[in-house]
Amino acid sequence: MWRQPKTVWSVAFACVIAFMGIGLVDPILKPIADDLGASASQVSLLFTSYMAVMGVAMLGTGWVSSRAGAKRTLLLGLFIIILGAGLAGTQDGVTGIVAFRALWGLGNALFIATALATIVNAARGSVGQAIILYEAALGVGIATGPLLGGWLGAHSWRYPFFGVSALMVIAFVAVIATLPATPPTGQHTSITAPFKALSHRGLLTVGITALLYNFGFFTLLAFTPFPLALGAHEVGLIFFGWGLLLAFTSVVVAPRLQRRFGTLPGMVGALLGFAVILAVMAVGTDSKAVLATCVILAGGFLGVNNTLITETVMKVAPVERGVASAAYSFVRFGGGAIAPWLAGKLGERSVHLPFWVGAGAVVLSVAVLLTARSLIDATDETLAEAHSSVEEEELEAEAMTVGDA
């Protein structure tokens, strides 16, 4: 799995930088609110605008990449992120930051959807192994984002934005230097292809599951820094621990759980575990130690779920991988964009309420997921048959080698 062409490593490195943007603003949410005199719900719009634009823009990523080619699409996305992140750091009001976070989301949409398809298509090994590499990049990016945000944010809330912009310049150069030219295939993807893909019951069900689970995910991400009431550096370290555990379980634990129990039981267990974590946070919101511990532990469940649900999306629908990724991301990010703002609004009434709502949404996601049991189980059966065929071929090759000797 780790013997990959430089194309895969180049795109994976750029993914790490791109995913830093998700957790980067966590440590500086409260400093921004304090410095600019904004409420929790107003500052949470940094997540909402980012996610909403990213979700809607996902619908057009296949249309763009099929005409411009994967490399140009990746570079366009990176260039837009460089602009969005850099200009966000120059603003003197929440409205301006929110607007340029939206631009940042547009760049992320072009980059992320194309990057996932590029890694899956270019990587050696199975689709599952390629997705583990992608999730590893996601985990490392999410882990280092809060750490970088906390370190730079301790000096000024503007510095993390400038930092991401600078790192994206490095990623931009790396993609130019290492990714070979990828001209358009000639098969243009329709702008309506993601909508048509959602007519497939399995893909739509998994997308709605992710939408509901995102309510819990972004409650944790966007609201927890406010009741924690710690400095940017401390919040960054807590979410760094969360990201490290997420990266570890997505790469190491998720594949083992999948082999031992199956994809559906693995996702259900991870989601229910995350719901319990959110419920504990709802009860113990007044304790910084409880919140910090639960944030870190939540990373373990989220890492397992992220890997298994992404692999399921790539396999459950009979459509091109780029189209499946775009359709799934549209539902997941577009619908889930309301969660950060809603968490902020609920938190203004009661600091316990956002966590209860998040836990309820995650439990509901399990109920939705179980309606697609037969479709998900079928992907496991196909995977088992493929593994069995490979093992038989290896045994036959070994027997022929021994016979020749």
Contacts in CASP RR format, 6 or more apart in sequence:
PFRMAT RR
TARGET T0000
AUTHOR 0000-0000-0000
METHOD contacts of the structure
MODEL  1
MWRQPKTVWSVAFACVIAFMGIGLVDPILKPIADDLGASASQVSLLFTSY
MAVMGVAMLGTGWVSSRAGAKRTLLLGLFIIILGAGLAGTQDGVTGIVAF
RALWGLGNALFIATALATIVNAARGSVGQAIILYEAALGVGIATGPLLGG
WLGAHSWRYPFFGVSALMVIAFVAVIATLPATPPTGQHTSITAPFKALSH
RGLLTVGITALLYNFGFFTLLAFTPFPLALGAHEVGLIFFGWGLLLAFTS
VVVAPRLQRRFGTLPGMVGALLGFAVILAVMAVGTDSKAVLATCVILAGG
FLGVNNTLITETVMKVAPVERGVASAAYSFVRFGGGAIAPWLAGKLGERS
VHLPFWVGAGAVVLSVAVLLTARSLIDATDETLAEAHSSVEEEELEAEAM
TVGDA
1 124 0 8 1.000
1 125 0 8 1.000
1 129 0 8 1.000
1 132 0 8 1.000
1 133 0 8 1.000
3 124 0 8 1.000
4 122 0 8 1.000
4 123 0 8 1.000
4 124 0 8 1.000
4 133 0 8 1.000
5 122 0 8 1.000
5 123 0 8 1.000
5 124 0 8 1.000
6 178 0 8 1.000
7 118 0 8 1.000
7 122 0 8 1.000
7 178 0 8 1.000
7 179 0 8 1.000
7 180 0 8 1.000
8 119 0 8 1.000
8 122 0 8 1.000
8 123 0 8 1.000
8 130 0 8 1.000
8 133 0 8 1.000
9 178 0 8 1.000
10 174 0 8 1.000
10 175 0 8 1.000
10 177 0 8 1.000
10 178 0 8 1.000
10 179 0 8 1.000
11 74 0 8 1.000
11 115 0 8 1.000
11 118 0 8 1.000
11 119 0 8 1.000
11 122 0 8 1.000
11 175 0 8 1.000
11 179 0 8 1.000
12 119 0 8 1.000
12 133 0 8 1.000
12 134 0 8 1.000
12 136 0 8 1.000
12 137 0 8 1.000
13 137 0 8 1.000
13 171 0 8 1.000
13 174 0 8 1.000
14 74 0 8 1.000
14 78 0 8 1.000
14 111 0 8 1.000
14 115 0 8 1.000
14 171 0 8 1.000
14 172 0 8 1.000
14 174 0 8 1.000
14 175 0 8 1.000
15 112 0 8 1.000
15 115 0 8 1.000
15 119 0 8 1.000
15 134 0 8 1.000
15 137 0 8 1.000
15 138 0 8 1.000
15 141 0 8 1.000
16 137 0 8 1.000
16 140 0 8 1.000
16 141 0 8 1.000
16 144 0 8 1.000
17 141 0 8 1.000
17 164 0 8 1.000
17 167 0 8 1.000
17 168 0 8 1.000
17 170 0 8 1.000
17 171 0 8 1.000
18 78 0 8 1.000
18 81 0 8 1.000
18 108 0 8 1.000
18 111 0 8 1.000
18 112 0 8 1.000
18 115 0 8 1.000
18 141 0 8 1.000
18 168 0 8 1.000
18 171 0 8 1.000
19 137 0 8 1.000
19 138 0 8 1.000
19 139 0 8 1.000
19 140 0 8 1.000
19 141 0 8 1.000
19 142 0 8 1.000
19 145 0 8 1.000
20 141 0 8 1.000
20 142 0 8 1.000
20 144 0 8 1.000
20 145 0 8 1.000
20 148 0 8 1.000
20 164 0 8 1.000
20 167 0 8 1.000
21 85 0 8 1.000
21 104 0 8 1.000
21 108 0 8 1.000
21 145 0 8 1.000
21 164 0 8 1.000
22 141 0 8 1.000
22 142 0 8 1.000
22 145 0 8 1.000
22 221 0 8 1.000
23 142 0 8 1.000
23 145 0 8 1.000
23 146 0 8 1.000
23 149 0 8 1.000
23 221 0 8 1.000
23 239 0 8 1.000
24 145 0 8 1.000
24 146 0 8 1.000
24 148 0 8 1.000
24 149 0 8 1.000
24 160 0 8 1.000
24 164 0 8 1.000
25 32 0 8 1.000
25 46 0 8 1.000
25 47 0 8 1.000
25 101 0 8 1.000
25 149 0 8 1.000
25 160 0 8 1.000
26 146 0 8 1.000
26 149 0 8 1.000
26 221 0 8 1.000
26 222 0 8 1.000
26 225 0 8 1.000
26 235 0 8 1.000
26 236 0 8 1.000
26 239 0 8 1.000
27 146 0 8 1.000
27 149 0 8 1.000
27 150 0 8 1.000
27 153 0 8 1.000
27 160 0 8 1.000
27 225 0 8 1.000
27 231 0 8 1.000
27 232 0 8 1.000
27 233 0 8 1.000
27 235 0 8 1.000
27 236 0 8 1.000
27 239 0 8 1.000
28 149 0 8 1.000
28 150 0 8 1.000
28 153 0 8 1.000
28 157 0 8 1.000
28 160 0 8 1.000
28 232 0 8 1.000
29 40 0 8 1.000
29 43 0 8 1.000
29 44 0 8 1.000
29 46 0 8 1.000
29 222 0 8 1.000
29 225 0 8 1.000
29 226 0 8 1.000
30 43 0 8 1.000
30 225 0 8 1.000
30 226 0 8 1.000
30 229 0 8 1.000
30 231 0 8 1.000
30 232 0 8 1.000
30 235 0 8 1.000
31 153 0 8 1.000
31 157 0 8 1.000
31 231 0 8 1.000
31 232 0 8 1.000
32 38 0 8 1.000
32 43 0 8 1.000
32 46 0 8 1.000
32 94 0 8 1.000
32 97 0 8 1.000
32 157 0 8 1.000
33 39 0 8 1.000
33 40 0 8 1.000
33 42 0 8 1.000
33 43 0 8 1.000
35 157 0 8 1.000
36 92 0 8 1.000
36 93 0 8 1.000
36 94 0 8 1.000
38 94 0 8 1.000
39 344 0 8 1.000
39 348 0 8 1.000
40 223 0 8 1.000
40 226 0 8 1.000
40 344 0 8 1.000
40 347 0 8 1.000
40 348 0 8 1.000
41 341 0 8 1.000
41 344 0 8 1.000
41 345 0 8 1.000
41 348 0 8 1.000
42 94 0 8 1.000
43 94 0 8 1.000
44 222 0 8 1.000
44 223 0 8 1.000
44 340 0 8 1.000
44 341 0 8 1.000
44 343 0 8 1.000
44 344 0 8 1.000
45 94 0 8 1.000
45 98 0 8 1.000
45 340 0 8 1.000
45 341 0 8 1.000
46 94 0 8 1.000
46 97 0 8 1.000
46 98 0 8 1.000
46 101 0 8 1.000
46 340 0 8 1.000
47 101 0 8 1.000
47 218 0 8 1.000
47 221 0 8 1.000
47 222 0 8 1.000
47 337 0 8 1.000
47 340 0 8 1.000
47 341 0 8 1.000
48 98 0 8 1.000
48 337 0 8 1.000
48 338 0 8 1.000
48 340 0 8 1.000
48 341 0 8 1.000
49 98 0 8 1.000
49 99 0 8 1.000
49 101 0 8 1.000
49 102 0 8 1.000
49 105 0 8 1.000
49 337 0 8 1.000
50 101 0 8 1.000
50 102 0 8 1.000
50 104 0 8 1.000
50 105 0 8 1.000
50 108 0 8 1.000
51 105 0 8 1.000
51 218 0 8 1.000
51 333 0 8 1.000
51 334 0 8 1.000
51 336 0 8 1.000
51 337 0 8 1.000
51 340 0 8 1.000
52 102 0 8 1.000
52 333 0 8 1.000
52 334 0 8 1.000
52 335 0 8 1.000
52 337 0 8 1.000
53 102 0 8 1.000
53 103 0 8 1.000
53 105 0 8 1.000
53 106 0 8 1.000
53 109 0 8 1.000
54 105 0 8 1.000
54 106 0 8 1.000
54 107 0 8 1.000
54 108 0 8 1.000
54 109 0 8 1.000
54 112 0 8 1.000
54 329 0 8 1.000
54 333 0 8 1.000
54 334 0 8 1.000
55 109 0 8 1.000
55 329 0 8 1.000
55 330 0 8 1.000
55 332 0 8 1.000
55 333 0 8 1.000
55 334 0 8 1.000
55 335 0 8 1.000
55 337 0 8 1.000
56 330 0 8 1.000
56 334 0 8 1.000
57 105 0 8 1.000
57 106 0 8 1.000
57 107 0 8 1.000
57 109 0 8 1.000
57 110 0 8 1.000
58 109 0 8 1.000
58 113 0 8 1.000
58 194 0 8 1.000
58 325 0 8 1.000
58 326 0 8 1.000
58 327 0 8 1.000
58 329 0 8 1.000
58 330 0 8 1.000
58 333 0 8 1.000
59 191 0 8 1.000
59 194 0 8 1.000
59 195 0 8 1.000
59 326 0 8 1.000
59 327 0 8 1.000
59 330 0 8 1.000
60 109 0 8 1.000
60 191 0 8 1.000
60 194 0 8 1.000
60 326 0 8 1.000
61 73 0 8 1.000
61 109 0 8 1.000
61 110 0 8 1.000
61 113 0 8 1.000
61 114 0 8 1.000
61 322 0 8 1.000
61 326 0 8 1.000
62 113 0 8 1.000
62 114 0 8 1.000
62 189 0 8 1.000
62 193 0 8 1.000
62 194 0 8 1.000
62 322 0 8 1.000
62 323 0 8 1.000
62 326 0 8 1.000
63 188 0 8 1.000
63 189 0 8 1.000
63 190 0 8 1.000
63 191 0 8 1.000
63 193 0 8 1.000
64 73 0 8 1.000
64 76 0 8 1.000
64 110 0 8 1.000
65 73 0 8 1.000
65 110 0 8 1.000
65 113 0 8 1.000
65 114 0 8 1.000
65 117 0 8 1.000
65 189 0 8 1.000
65 322 0 8 1.000
66 184 0 8 1.000
66 185 0 8 1.000
66 186 0 8 1.000
66 187 0 8 1.000
66 188 0 8 1.000
66 189 0 8 1.000
67 184 0 8 1.000
67 188 0 8 1.000
68 76 0 8 1.000
68 184 0 8 1.000
69 182 0 8 1.000
69 183 0 8 1.000
69 184 0 8 1.000
69 185 0 8 1.000
70 114 0 8 1.000
70 117 0 8 1.000
70 118 0 8 1.000
70 179 0 8 1.000
70 182 0 8 1.000
71 175 0 8 1.000
71 179 0 8 1.000
71 180 0 8 1.000
71 181 0 8 1.000
71 182 0 8 1.000
72 182 0 8 1.000
73 110 0 8 1.000
73 111 0 8 1.000
73 114 0 8 1.000
74 110 0 8 1.000
74 111 0 8 1.000
74 114 0 8 1.000
74 115 0 8 1.000
74 118 0 8 1.000
74 175 0 8 1.000
74 179 0 8 1.000
75 172 0 8 1.000
75 175 0 8 1.000
75 176 0 8 1.000
76 107 0 8 1.000
76 110 0 8 1.000
77 106 0 8 1.000
77 107 0 8 1.000
77 108 0 8 1.000
77 110 0 8 1.000
77 111 0 8 1.000
78 107 0 8 1.000
78 111 0 8 1.000
78 168 0 8 1.000
78 171 0 8 1.000
78 172 0 8 1.000
78 175 0 8 1.000
79 172 0 8 1.000
80 103 0 8 1.000
80 104 0 8 1.000
80 106 0 8 1.000
80 107 0 8 1.000
80 110 0 8 1.000
81 104 0 8 1.000
81 105 0 8 1.000
81 107 0 8 1.000
81 108 0 8 1.000
81 111 0 8 1.000
81 164 0 8 1.000
81 165 0 8 1.000
81 168 0 8 1.000
82 165 0 8 1.000
82 168 0 8 1.000
82 169 0 8 1.000
82 172 0 8 1.000
83 103 0 8 1.000
83 165 0 8 1.000
84 100 0 8 1.000
84 101 0 8 1.000
84 103 0 8 1.000
84 104 0 8 1.000
84 165 0 8 1.000
85 100 0 8 1.000
85 104 0 8 1.000
85 161 0 8 1.000
85 162 0 8 1.000
85 163 0 8 1.000
85 164 0 8 1.000
85 165 0 8 1.000
85 168 0 8 1.000
86 100 0 8 1.000
86 161 0 8 1.000
86 162 0 8 1.000
86 164 0 8 1.000
86 165 0 8 1.000
87 100 0 8 1.000
87 103 0 8 1.000
88 96 0 8 1.000
88 97 0 8 1.000
88 100 0 8 1.000
88 101 0 8 1.000
88 104 0 8 1.000
88 161 0 8 1.000
89 97 0 8 1.000
89 100 0 8 1.000
89 158 0 8 1.000
89 161 0 8 1.000
89 162 0 8 1.000
90 158 0 8 1.000
91 97 0 8 1.000
91 100 0 8 1.000
109 329 0 8 1.000
112 329 0 8 1.000
113 322 0 8 1.000
113 325 0 8 1.000
113 326 0 8 1.000
113 329 0 8 1.000
114 322 0 8 1.000
115 134 0 8 1.000
116 134 0 8 1.000
116 310 0 8 1.000
116 321 0 8 1.000
116 322 0 8 1.000
116 325 0 8 1.000
117 320 0 8 1.000
117 321 0 8 1.000
117 322 0 8 1.000
117 325 0 8 1.000
118 182 0 8 1.000
119 130 0 8 1.000
119 133 0 8 1.000
119 134 0 8 1.000
120 127 0 8 1.000
120 130 0 8 1.000
120 131 0 8 1.000
120 134 0 8 1.000
120 314 0 8 1.000
120 321 0 8 1.000
121 321 0 8 1.000
123 129 0 8 1.000
123 130 0 8 1.000
123 133 0 8 1.000
126 386 0 8 1.000
127 311 0 8 1.000
127 314 0 8 1.000
127 315 0 8 1.000
128 255 0 8 1.000
128 311 0 8 1.000
128 314 0 8 1.000
131 307 0 8 1.000
131 310 0 8 1.000
131 311 0 8 1.000
131 314 0 8 1.000
132 250 0 8 1.000
132 251 0 8 1.000
132 254 0 8 1.000
132 255 0 8 1.000
132 307 0 8 1.000
134 310 0 8 1.000
135 247 0 8 1.000
135 250 0 8 1.000
135 251 0 8 1.000
135 254 0 8 1.000
135 303 0 8 1.000
135 306 0 8 1.000
135 307 0 8 1.000
135 310 0 8 1.000
136 247 0 8 1.000
136 250 0 8 1.000
136 251 0 8 1.000
138 247 0 8 1.000
138 250 0 8 1.000
138 306 0 8 1.000
139 243 0 8 1.000
139 246 0 8 1.000
139 247 0 8 1.000
139 250 0 8 1.000
139 303 0 8 1.000
140 247 0 8 1.000
142 242 0 8 1.000
142 243 0 8 1.000
142 246 0 8 1.000
142 247 0 8 1.000
143 239 0 8 1.000
143 240 0 8 1.000
143 241 0 8 1.000
143 242 0 8 1.000
143 243 0 8 1.000
143 244 0 8 1.000
143 246 0 8 1.000
143 247 0 8 1.000
144 240 0 8 1.000
145 239 0 8 1.000
145 240 0 8 1.000
146 235 0 8 1.000
146 236 0 8 1.000
146 237 0 8 1.000
146 238 0 8 1.000
146 239 0 8 1.000
146 240 0 8 1.000
146 242 0 8 1.000
146 243 0 8 1.000
147 236 0 8 1.000
147 237 0 8 1.000
147 239 0 8 1.000
147 240 0 8 1.000
148 160 0 8 1.000
148 163 0 8 1.000
148 164 0 8 1.000
149 159 0 8 1.000
149 160 0 8 1.000
149 232 0 8 1.000
149 236 0 8 1.000
150 160 0 8 1.000
150 232 0 8 1.000
150 233 0 8 1.000
150 235 0 8 1.000
150 236 0 8 1.000
150 237 0 8 1.000
151 233 0 8 1.000
151 236 0 8 1.000
152 159 0 8 1.000
152 160 0 8 1.000
152 162 0 8 1.000
152 163 0 8 1.000
153 159 0 8 1.000
153 160 0 8 1.000
153 232 0 8 1.000
153 233 0 8 1.000
154 231 0 8 1.000
154 232 0 8 1.000
154 233 0 8 1.000
157 232 0 8 1.000
189 320 0 8 1.000
189 323 0 8 1.000
190 196 0 8 1.000
193 319 0 8 1.000
193 320 0 8 1.000
193 323 0 8 1.000
193 326 0 8 1.000
193 327 0 8 1.000
194 323 0 8 1.000
194 326 0 8 1.000
194 327 0 8 1.000
194 330 0 8 1.000
195 327 0 8 1.000
196 319 0 8 1.000
197 203 0 8 1.000
197 317 0 8 1.000
197 319 0 8 1.000
197 323 0 8 1.000
197 324 0 8 1.000
197 326 0 8 1.000
197 327 0 8 1.000
198 204 0 8 1.000
198 327 0 8 1.000
198 331 0 8 1.000
200 316 0 8 1.000
200 317 0 8 1.000
200 318 0 8 1.000
200 319 0 8 1.000
201 372 0 8 1.000
201 375 0 8 1.000
202 316 0 8 1.000
202 317 0 8 1.000
202 372 0 8 1.000
202 375 0 8 1.000
202 376 0 8 1.000
203 313 0 8 1.000
203 316 0 8 1.000
203 317 0 8 1.000
203 319 0 8 1.000
203 324 0 8 1.000
203 327 0 8 1.000
203 328 0 8 1.000
204 331 0 8 1.000
205 368 0 8 1.000
205 369 0 8 1.000
205 371 0 8 1.000
205 372 0 8 1.000
205 375 0 8 1.000
206 309 0 8 1.000
206 312 0 8 1.000
206 313 0 8 1.000
206 316 0 8 1.000
206 328 0 8 1.000
206 369 0 8 1.000
206 372 0 8 1.000
207 313 0 8 1.000
207 328 0 8 1.000
207 331 0 8 1.000
207 332 0 8 1.000
208 331 0 8 1.000
208 365 0 8 1.000
208 368 0 8 1.000
209 309 0 8 1.000
209 365 0 8 1.000
209 366 0 8 1.000
209 368 0 8 1.000
209 369 0 8 1.000
210 309 0 8 1.000
210 328 0 8 1.000
210 331 0 8 1.000
210 332 0 8 1.000
210 365 0 8 1.000
211 331 0 8 1.000
211 332 0 8 1.000
211 334 0 8 1.000
211 335 0 8 1.000
211 336 0 8 1.000
211 365 0 8 1.000
212 361 0 8 1.000
212 362 0 8 1.000
212 364 0 8 1.000
212 365 0 8 1.000
212 368 0 8 1.000
213 271 0 8 1.000
213 274 0 8 1.000
213 305 0 8 1.000
213 361 0 8 1.000
213 362 0 8 1.000
213 365 0 8 1.000
214 332 0 8 1.000
214 333 0 8 1.000
214 335 0 8 1.000
214 336 0 8 1.000
214 339 0 8 1.000
215 336 0 8 1.000
215 339 0 8 1.000
215 342 0 8 1.000
215 357 0 8 1.000
215 358 0 8 1.000
215 361 0 8 1.000
215 362 0 8 1.000
216 274 0 8 1.000
216 278 0 8 1.000
216 339 0 8 1.000
216 358 0 8 1.000
216 359 0 8 1.000
216 361 0 8 1.000
216 362 0 8 1.000
217 302 0 8 1.000
217 339 0 8 1.000
218 336 0 8 1.000
218 339 0 8 1.000
218 340 0 8 1.000
218 343 0 8 1.000
219 278 0 8 1.000
219 339 0 8 1.000
219 340 0 8 1.000
219 343 0 8 1.000
219 354 0 8 1.000
219 355 0 8 1.000
219 357 0 8 1.000
219 358 0 8 1.000
220 278 0 8 1.000
220 281 0 8 1.000
220 295 0 8 1.000
220 298 0 8 1.000
221 239 0 8 1.000
221 340 0 8 1.000
222 339 0 8 1.000
222 340 0 8 1.000
222 343 0 8 1.000
222 344 0 8 1.000
223 340 0 8 1.000
223 343 0 8 1.000
223 344 0 8 1.000
223 347 0 8 1.000
223 354 0 8 1.000
223 355 0 8 1.000
224 281 0 8 1.000
224 291 0 8 1.000
224 295 0 8 1.000
225 235 0 8 1.000
226 344 0 8 1.000
226 347 0 8 1.000
226 351 0 8 1.000
227 285 0 8 1.000
227 286 0 8 1.000
227 291 0 8 1.000
227 351 0 8 1.000
228 234 0 8 1.000
228 235 0 8 1.000
228 238 0 8 1.000
228 288 0 8 1.000
228 291 0 8 1.000
228 292 0 8 1.000
229 288 0 8 1.000
230 238 0 8 1.000
230 288 0 8 1.000
238 292 0 8 1.000
238 295 0 8 1.000
238 296 0 8 1.000
239 295 0 8 1.000
241 296 0 8 1.000
242 295 0 8 1.000
242 296 0 8 1.000
242 298 0 8 1.000
242 299 0 8 1.000
243 299 0 8 1.000
245 296 0 8 1.000
245 297 0 8 1.000
245 299 0 8 1.000
245 300 0 8 1.000
245 303 0 8 1.000
246 299 0 8 1.000
246 300 0 8 1.000
246 302 0 8 1.000
246 303 0 8 1.000
246 306 0 8 1.000
247 303 0 8 1.000
248 300 0 8 1.000
249 299 0 8 1.000
249 300 0 8 1.000
249 301 0 8 1.000
249 302 0 8 1.000
249 303 0 8 1.000
249 304 0 8 1.000
250 303 0 8 1.000
250 304 0 8 1.000
250 306 0 8 1.000
250 307 0 8 1.000
251 307 0 8 1.000
253 300 0 8 1.000
253 303 0 8 1.000
253 304 0 8 1.000
254 303 0 8 1.000
254 304 0 8 1.000
254 306 0 8 1.000
254 307 0 8 1.000
254 308 0 8 1.000
255 307 0 8 1.000
257 266 0 8 1.000
257 304 0 8 1.000
257 308 0 8 1.000
258 266 0 8 1.000
258 308 0 8 1.000
262 380 0 8 1.000
263 308 0 8 1.000
263 311 0 8 1.000
263 312 0 8 1.000
263 376 0 8 1.000
263 377 0 8 1.000
263 379 0 8 1.000
263 380 0 8 1.000
264 369 0 8 1.000
264 370 0 8 1.000
264 373 0 8 1.000
264 376 0 8 1.000
264 377 0 8 1.000
264 380 0 8 1.000
266 304 0 8 1.000
266 308 0 8 1.000
267 304 0 8 1.000
267 305 0 8 1.000
267 308 0 8 1.000
267 309 0 8 1.000
267 312 0 8 1.000
267 369 0 8 1.000
268 366 0 8 1.000
268 369 0 8 1.000
268 370 0 8 1.000
269 301 0 8 1.000
269 304 0 8 1.000
270 300 0 8 1.000
270 301 0 8 1.000
270 302 0 8 1.000
270 303 0 8 1.000
270 304 0 8 1.000
270 305 0 8 1.000
270 308 0 8 1.000
271 301 0 8 1.000
271 305 0 8 1.000
271 362 0 8 1.000
271 363 0 8 1.000
271 365 0 8 1.000
271 366 0 8 1.000
271 369 0 8 1.000
272 362 0 8 1.000
272 363 0 8 1.000
272 366 0 8 1.000
273 301 0 8 1.000
274 298 0 8 1.000
274 301 0 8 1.000
274 302 0 8 1.000
274 305 0 8 1.000
274 362 0 8 1.000
275 358 0 8 1.000
275 359 0 8 1.000
275 360 0 8 1.000
275 362 0 8 1.000
275 363 0 8 1.000
275 366 0 8 1.000
276 359 0 8 1.000
277 294 0 8 1.000
277 297 0 8 1.000
277 298 0 8 1.000
277 301 0 8 1.000
278 294 0 8 1.000
278 298 0 8 1.000
278 355 0 8 1.000
278 356 0 8 1.000
278 358 0 8 1.000
278 359 0 8 1.000
278 360 0 8 1.000
278 362 0 8 1.000
279 355 0 8 1.000
279 356 0 8 1.000
279 359 0 8 1.000
280 290 0 8 1.000
280 294 0 8 1.000
281 290 0 8 1.000
281 291 0 8 1.000
281 294 0 8 1.000
281 355 0 8 1.000
282 352 0 8 1.000
282 353 0 8 1.000
282 355 0 8 1.000
282 356 0 8 1.000
282 359 0 8 1.000
283 352 0 8 1.000
284 290 0 8 1.000
284 291 0 8 1.000
284 352 0 8 1.000
285 291 0 8 1.000
285 351 0 8 1.000
285 352 0 8 1.000
285 355 0 8 1.000
286 351 0 8 1.000
312 376 0 8 1.000
312 379 0 8 1.000
313 324 0 8 1.000
313 325 0 8 1.000
313 328 0 8 1.000
314 321 0 8 1.000
314 324 0 8 1.000
314 325 0 8 1.000
315 379 0 8 1.000
315 382 0 8 1.000
315 383 0 8 1.000
316 372 0 8 1.000
316 375 0 8 1.000
316 376 0 8 1.000
316 379 0 8 1.000
317 324 0 8 1.000
317 327 0 8 1.000
319 327 0 8 1.000
339 358 0 8 1.000
339 361 0 8 1.000
342 354 0 8 1.000
342 357 0 8 1.000
343 354 0 8 1.000
343 357 0 8 1.000
343 358 0 8 1.000
344 354 0 8 1.000
346 353 0 8 1.000
346 354 0 8 1.000
346 357 0 8 1.000
347 353 0 8 1.000
347 354 0 8 1.000
369 376 0 8 1.000
END
